[in-house]
């Protein structure tokens, strides 16, 4: 990755892995008519619905880590493709709730299986999804995800 200090290579490595992952998921899901970003929204909505929730676009943005404006754009595309419906919230007309259609409910599991198989292949060199090294990696990545990146306030 380079001859600089390990910390300098960390950013490049994270970027390259994220790019590799997104590209691989895009290719794997293309036969199902989904992109990586659309999949993230569809899978998250599927999981939340199975937990008995009908999230708003804002709640789904918080759940996925995607920007609210991007969630809105993705939701419009998924709606146009017949995978979800968007409904104004009965109590807050500014909020839009997202609901899987029957087609969306049927499409989510095969897409999720495809991504899980891809994830297993990605993590195989470190012992697979359920291995000790993968567990440690998730723990370390969680620390990084929790690290504040916003500039300090004065």
HELIX and SHEET records of a PDB file:
HELIX    1   1 UNK A    6  UNK A   30  1                                  25    
HELIX    2   2 UNK A   36  UNK A   50  1                                  15    
HELIX    3   3 UNK A   57  UNK A   64  1                                   8    
HELIX    4   4 UNK A   68  UNK A   80  1                                  13    
HELIX    5   5 UNK A  102  UNK A  123  1                                  22    
HELIX    6   6 UNK A  124  UNK A  126  5                                   3    
HELIX    7   7 UNK A  132  UNK A  146  1                                  15    
SHEET    1   A 2 UNK A  84  UNK A  88  0                                        
SHEET    2   A 2 UNK A  96  UNK A 100 -1                                        
END                                                                             
